[in-house]
Amino acid sequence: MAEPFDAVDVIMTKRDGGVLSTSQITWMIDAYTRGVVAEEQMSALLMAIFLNSLSREELNCWTDAMIASGERLDFSALSRPTVDKHSTGGVGDKITLPLSAVVSSFGVAIPQLSGRGLGHTGGTLDKLESIPGWRAELSLDEMTEQLESIGGVICQAGVGLAPADRKLYALRDVTGTVASIPLISSSIMSKKIAEGTSALVLDVKCGSGAFMTGREQAKELATTMVEIGEDHGVHTIALITDMSTPLGLTVGNALEVRESVEVLTGGGPPDVVELTVTLAREMLDAVARVVETHGIPGAGVAPGSAEARTRSEELRQADVAGSLKDGTAMDAWRATISAQGGDPDGEMAWAHHTEQIKADQEGYLTSLDALKVGVAGWRLGAGRARKEDEVQAGAGIQLHAKPGDQVRAGQPLMTLHTDTPEAFARAQEVLEDAWTISPLPPGSTSVVFDKVARDI
Ligand code: URA
């Protein structure tokens, strides 16, 4: 059958700054997925989009076409309301672990479809696989059953969700077109919308360890994703948060799980606790609003009913910080890990070799670069360079000081962990100028910079 469009016309329209029609976009993505549009043609279109962007209408249509390339999950039959969170990725970002436990402890379902790490940012699945027995792959039935009975699920995204994105992402990776706000937004949001959540909280990272290094850009990315979510009927809000320095005091798989467990026992580093509590609050407020306006169809709670109002009020009043202190979130964590075959009390790996890096002068640590720490952790074996590489569960970096802390000359600043000691030299090389020590303390900053929502 003849194709309705010519890829070259589509490319030239965008190259010249024109607007693509709905049918052109729908066809282009479908034809690319079918192998009719060649890789070099899609590469040219991606570069034209990188340079000339997409209008809001084009972007919604691009996102729709990616969603339509695969299956769409539907959790509306659950007796719990659903909410999800997505982070644009950073160094030491283990927040999903305590966060999923906190939010599910209030009777909410969180279908967290996560990925593995590539490059300097860690992947949630790699972290959880440090727990003996834990498995990332669940069937849709297993996932649905766990969402209904426990609420929390963190598992591998199936290949069926937005397969066009998988193909496009691989192409963007080799054509210098990853760092485009419309392409990042549609890539993330197509998967989140296809996943079937009714509310979504985005953690858009900003700083050296993130896609977006500046606040303006991060805000634009956040705004674009919030618009796509709301235009697709998913109540979406975004926080813009600091990724100039690693989150918490650990970078690396088992190290980060241990730190998450500390947070779940009411301790842990203040920035991890602050971000967990803030995101949990936003998720519960977002889902409260959905419950009020749409009810909980799977539980027979009608929109606008007295029960919907009561349930949403309970979610708004939920004592998030209390759930970390009183063990409720820990119970939810243990239930979720056990349900996926993991032993919450199991012994996790420690790396066989460690080396310390010490402060060369006294003063205040004023900066500690997230990207450099992330790259060092990756070189030590915590991350992978290619998709097929294995990660070391015990490898990574323990930080002994964070920006704002006072340090003495000779005091350990960090401990490097690896099973492959030949990696120390390359990790130390990237860490050489990763921090600054100054006589005066830096100003104090919060980990949360800004919030983007449709009606604020
Ligand atoms: N994560 C995604 O899923 N897609 C992007 O384009 C960037 C980050």
Residues whose N, C-alpha, C, O or C-beta is under 5 A from the ligand:
A	BS01	URA	V178 L183 I184 S187 I188
